[in-house]
């Protein structure tokens, strides 16, 4: 077939699609890869305010255990990005967007133009309004620099308090204990893992945590972080008057979306960027994915979901027509010398009355080994499960749950 020479000339002169991605987490990186696969000739620029190339954020506690492991957490070698035509720019903080003129402004005044824009700015540690939260000695653990800074303090610390009993808080406490540091978890909820475990499973898990050498205080409402005579953090006083001493305090009380650069952009937000099934925002040619985005009024803040959303956004920004389906993700945890797997319904009380009448449960427990297995059925249909200690049945139960 003979091609039209005018069409060939037009294709030659037509500039390549210019895709700019804000954020170098797994959502941003997955978007870049999907865009490249969809439109091999497109230009892909990744703007990151991190000083490190993309890494496994969920494995940061490995750096606390051994700083030499930092090199093992990077997703790819430095050369990988250039080989695939990705212009990865580190230490580039975005200050604002001009969506009317398709421009990204960096903090240093640089202007970056785009044809399509993907917002994958992720999240940052949430700092609750606690008196003393800004004292020297108070840390958050969310970036590689955070992990390296905390690790450098472990050998000289006289004890650690972790404010928050979520996954990252548990992992940090477990790692600090393995490094020989006395640690205490302060959780304001009535029990650990409220969303993933029922009351009995949470009790067994807490006993396992205590057995491993980390103390736990629940219903722990913080009054203030105290300071010593040098102005350094020295402990945490609770509202009941009790005082817990430590000079390394890690706040792990959740995360919030990075949205500060979107003021005046016209992009619709409700604590997260609102997107449709194709990861499109309300502004033409602007997409969003990962921790900063919310689809179908649901948000989980999980690595696999950020990866899938990023791939959908990247494919569509490059001209594809992919649609994202939000899965109901299982919860998997391996820490404190045990394992947890849970999915679907874990508390009977959350069922409507008509389904509660059809409910039946299967529970197996070995308290000596801190093991617990619970399956909840509505009629003949598996609606949820909890596995603590022995999680070998996870794959088969998760398949049943999806069916």
N, C-alpha and C positions, 0 to 999 in steps of 0.2 A: 504494500500500500504506500503510495507517494503522499508525503505530508505537504500541507500548504506552507510554502516558504514564509508567508507573512505571519502565520501562526507560530512558526519556529522562532522568528525574530521577536514576536511579541512575548513569548515565553522567556526568551533570553534577556529581554529588557525589563521584564517584570521583577521587582524586588522581592526577595524571599520574605515569607511571613516572619514577622518579628514578635516572638513570644517572650515576655518578661515574667519571671516567677519571683515573688517575694517570700523568702523563707527556704531554708535548706534542710528541713527535717524530712521525715520519710514521705510526707504528703508532697512537698515540693520536688523531691528527687524522683518520686514515682510519676509526677506530672511531667517532668522533663523527659523521662524515658518514654512515656506514652506519646508525647508530642513528637519526639524524634522518630518513633516507629510509624506514626500516622502520616507525618509530613517530613520525609528524610532531609529535605533541603531547607527546612525552617531554621531560623536563628533562635537559639535558646540562651537567655541570660538569667542566671540565678543570683539574686541579691540576698546576702546573708549578713546579719549583724554579729554572727558568731565569729570567733577567731580561729575556729577549727573546722575542717571539712566535715561533711555529714557523718554522724556516729550513732551507735545504738544507745539511745537515751535510757532505755529501760535497764541497761546493764551498768549504769554509772557507779553503782555500789562496788563493783569489782575494782574500781580505781581506789576506793577507800581501803580495800583489803591489800592491794598491791599497785602502787602508782605505775609500775612498769607495764601493767595491762592496758593502759590507755591506748597504746598503739594498736592493740587487738580489737578495739571497739570501733575503729573507723570502718565505714561501709565499703570503701574502695581506696586503692592507692591514689596518690595525688595525680598521677598521669592519666588515670581512667577518665576524668572529666574532659580534658583536652582531646583525648583520642576519640571521644564521641561528639565533639563539637559543642560541648557545654561551656559557656563562659561563666565560671563560678567566681564570684567576687565576694571575698570575705571582708569582715569589718566594715560593712556598708549598711548604715542604719537609715531606713526610710523615714523621712520627716512628714511628708504629705503626698497626696495624690491630686492631680488635676485631670479628672476623668473626661472633662469636656474637650481637652486638647490631647488626651492620651499621653500623659506625662507623669513620671515618677520623680519626685524631688528627694535627694539624699541630704543627710544632715550637713554635709560639707558644701552644699549648694549645687552639686552636680545634678544635671537633668538627664533622665533616661527615658527615651521614647519607646512606645510599644504599639503593636497592632492588636494584640490580645494580651491580657494581664491575668495572672493566676495568683490569688492571695492565699499563701500557705504559711502565714506568719506564726502559726502555732499558739502556744500558751506560755505563761510564766507563773512562777510560784505566787500563790495568794497569801498576802500578809494581812492577817486579821488585825483589827485595831487594838493591839495589846500594848499597854504601857511598857516601855523598855525594849520594844521589838527592834529598835535601831541601835542598840548598844553594841559595842565591840564584843565579839564572842558569840553573837547570834547569827546563824547562817541559814540559808536555804539550799536545797540540793535539787537543781534542775538542769544545770549545764556542766560541761566538762571543766570549766574554770571553777565552778562551785566545788566539784568533787576534788580537784587538785588542792584547792585552798583548805578544805576540811581535812583532807588526808595529812597535810603538812602540820596540822595542829594536834593530831591524835596522840602522838607519843608524849606530848607535854601536858595534855589535858588531865584533869582530876575527876572526870565524870561527865556523862552526857545525858541530856534530856531531849527527847524527841517529842515535839508537840504535834500530835496527829498519828492515828494508828492505821492509816491506809497502807497500800502496797509499798510505796517508797519509804514510808516511815518504818515499817516492819523490817524491810531489807536493810535500812541504815542501822537500826538498832542491833540487828543480828550481826552485821559486819563489824560494828564497833565492839560488840562483846567478843567476837573472835579475835579482835586486835588487843584484847585485854582491858577494855575500858568499861567500867560500870555504866549501865545504861537503864533509863527509865522511859517508858512510853506514857504520855498523858493523852487520853482520849476523852473528849467531852461527851460522847454518846454513851448510852448505858452498856454497850458491849463492843468488842472488836468485830469488824466485818459485818456491820448491820445489814447491808444489802445482799451479802453473799451467803450468810449463814443464819440458821435459826438459833434460838436461845441455847439449846443444848449443845449444838456443834460449836458455837462461839465459846461456851464454857470449857469444852474440851480443848479447843485451840488455845485459849488463854492459858490453860494449865500447861500445855506443851511449850508455849512461849516462856513461861516462868521456869519450867524445867531446864530450858536452854540457857537460862541465866539472865534474861531480861525481865525486869519488873514492869507491871502494868497497873495503871490507875485509871479506871473508867469514871464517868460522871465527873470529870476533872475540869472544872471551870476556872480559868486562869484570871487572877487579879492583876498580876504584874510580873515582869521579868526584873529581878533585882540586880543591883550593881554593887561592886565592892568599893573600897576607898579610892581605887585608881580609876573608877568609872567603867570597869569591865563587867560583863555579865557574870553573875555569881550564883544564880538559881532562879527558881520559879515559885512564886507564892500563889496558892489557890484561894478561891473565894471562901473556902471553909477555914482559912487561916493557916493551913499547913504550909511549910516551906521545904522545898526540895533543892538541895545544893548541887550545882554542877557549873563548870565554866565553859562547856561547849553545849550550846543549845541550838538544835536544828528545828526550824519550823517547817512542817510538812502537812499543811492544813488544806491541801487542794490547790487547784490552778485556776487561772482566769485567762480568757482569750486575749491575744495581743491585738488590740484595736486602736491604739492611741494615734496612729498615723492616718486614720480614716475620717477624722473630723473635717466636715465640710465637703466630703467626697460625694455625697448623695447616695452612698451605698446603704441599703437597709440593714439594720442591726437590732438585735434584742439580746444583748450580752454576747452574742455570736453573730457572725455574718449569715444572713438568711440566703439559702440556695434552693434551687429546684432540683428535679431528678437528674438534670444534666450538669449539675454543679454551677449553674449560672446564677449570678446575682441579679438584682433589679437593674443594673447598669449594663448597657450593651458592651460586649466584648470583655467583660470582667467576670472571672470565675473565682471560686473559693473552695478550699478543701482542708480537711484535717481538723486539728483542735480549735482553729479559729472559726470554723463553719458549723452551721446547724441545718440539718435536713429533716423535714417532716416532724419538726418540733422535738426531735430526739438528738441527744448528744451523749457520747460515751467516753471520749478521750482515750481511745485505745489505738495501739500501733496498727493492727490489721485493718481497722476501719479507715484510719488516715491514709494508709497505703492504697486501699481500693478507691477512696474518694479522689486522691491525687491522680491516680491513673485515669479515672473518668474525666476529670477536669482537663488533664493534659491532652487526652485524645480529642475531646470536643473543641478545645482551644485551637487545635491544629486542623480542624475541619471535620471531625468525626461526629457521630450521632449516638454516642453511648448513653445508656441510662443506668443510673445507680440504684441498686436495691439495698436498703438498709437491713442487714441481718440482725437477729437477736443474738448477740455474741455470748459465748460461755465465758466464765471467769476461771482462769487457771493461775495458780500460785504455787511456787516452790520456795519455801524459806523456813527458817526456824526449825530445821530438821524434819519438816513434814511437807505434805502436799495438799492442796485444796483444788477441787473442781466443782463448780456449781453452774446451773443454768436454769432458765425458766422460773417457774414458781418455787419459792423456797419457804414461804410463810403461808399457812392455811388461811390466816385472817384476811388476806388480801383478795380472797375469792368473793364473788357476788353470792347471795344466799342460794340461788337456784343451782349453782355449781357446787356449793359447799355441801349440799345434800347428796351429791354423787361422789364426794371425795372419799378416797381410801388411800392409806399410806403403808409403805413397807419400810421398817427401820431396823437396822442392825448396828450394834454398838459393842466395842471392846474398849472400855475405859482404861484398862491397864496399858494398852498400846496407843491410847488417844485416837482411836479409829471410830469413824461414824459414817454410816451410809443411809441415806433417806431418799425414797422415791415417792413422789406424789402423783396419784392418778385421779383424773376426773372421768368417771365411767371407766372405760377400758383404755383411755388415752393417757400416755405419760405427759404430764404437764410441767414437771420440774424435778430436779434432783440435787443432792448435796453429797459429795464424797470428801471425807477428811482422812488423811493418813494413807489409805489404799485407794488409788485413783485408777486402777487398771480397767475398770468398767466404763471409764469416761467415753471412749470412742463409740461403743455400742449404744450407750444411753443417749449420747448426743445425736446419733443417727435416728434413734426412735423419736426423740423430741422434735427433730426437724420434720419427720413424717406426720 
